[in-house]
Amino acid sequence: MTEEQKRRARWLDTVKSVLYGMAGHDMARYALKTRGSMEHLFILITMGDLLGVPILPPYYSLRLLPYVVPQISTWKRRMLRERDLTDALA
């Protein structure tokens, strides 16, 4: 590769990064936040009896248990942590 081609490739990468930052970054963050809240809700519905909120019969909870086990400890920590007004603003 010549020096001119390298410079063009760097310039193109810079333009791609700027366009992603302007157009796609907020959408990607929003999608990740939505995914996290949906996972949070799913675990609450399926494993809510761990916190005293029985929603599904235990049979279905046990069927889903192998898929949920890796996330239970972080989910419990998120559910039981103290929250204040500034958490809702974020």
Secondary structure, 3 states (H helix, E strand, C coil): CCHHHHHHHHHHHHHHHHHHHHHHHHHHHHHHHHHHHHHHHHHHHHHHHHCCCCCCCHHHHHHHHHHHHHHHHHHHHHHHCCCCHHHHHC
